[in-house]
Amino acid sequence: MRSVGLALLALSLVLGAVAVWGLRNFSSAQAVPAPATPMAAMTTVVVASRPISFGEAIGPGVLKAQPWPANAVPPGSYRSVQELTSAQPRLALAPIAANEPILPTRISGPGGRATLSGVIRTGMRAATIRIDDVMGVAGFVLPGDFVDVLVTRREGQDSSATMRTDILLEGVRVLAVDQTASDNKNDPLVAKAATIEVSPGQAQKLALAGQVGTLSLALRSTQDPLSPNQDVRTIRTSDLRVAGAGQSAAASDRPRVTRVASRPAASGPEIKVFRAGEPTAVRVRAE
């Protein structure tokens, strides 16, 4: 009996040791961390530390180096503030928002000026037209907007001459209003001149139209600033006439033709009747 008890005690000790060993191995396996995901490579990009307005000098006080993913660096961006400010001072050619990367297209060259020529696209020209509070859409045309240019002129030289209006240019960008070229303006600005971006050929049309008629602007929606006009046609004075019910203005201008039934020619002998000494031939109908 004593040997059996010793055997059972030994077996219990062995089973207990095995259980402790298995529990320890299981806890160690749970504590092993998962493989870490490799972090994306980072670099630095110079951004604006605060909003920068048009024409403001680009200096260290308005710049900072911001960590940036290396695979998403904007083309042409700068890596350090010193790289950007080591040369002669530069000026902002357009408003720059806070934390926006500084790009060469948004600033002037070293020692450059904040001139309008810096914001004109390649192959385009800047042309100025005279406007007022009516022709300029009550001052709501601001830099950065897109407009259509209309020309109104007289058609003909005599007393019966009429007026006509045509759309001269479609979807052109406004560069400046008077001497204001910043596109972060929100308040209406009643001005005397507007500078728009046009092609060389459009600039020629604009100069000629300004001599033969009156130019005005039509503000386009921000939703479709470049969509073509669907109902482009010449509007004349006659088109201002109110059409009748169920009849278009174009149809009301058409001449009306009335059919008159022809009478059968009289047949019979002809006699002459003298009136005030003038003879008149009259044919008498035969009975």
Secondary structure, DSSP 8 states (H G I E B T S, - for coil): -HHHHHHHHHHHHHHHHHHHHHHHHHHHHHHS---------EEEEEEESS-B-TT-EE-GGGEEEEEEEGGG--TT--S-HHHHHSSS-EEBSS-B-TT-B--GGGB--TT----GGGGS-TT-EEEEEE--TTTTGGGT--TT-EEEEEEEEEE-SSTT-EEEEEEEEEEEEEEEETTB--TT--S----SEEEEEE-HHHHHHHHHHHHHSEEEEEE--SSSTT---SS---EEGGGGS---TT--HHHHTS-------------S-EEEEEETTEEEEEE----
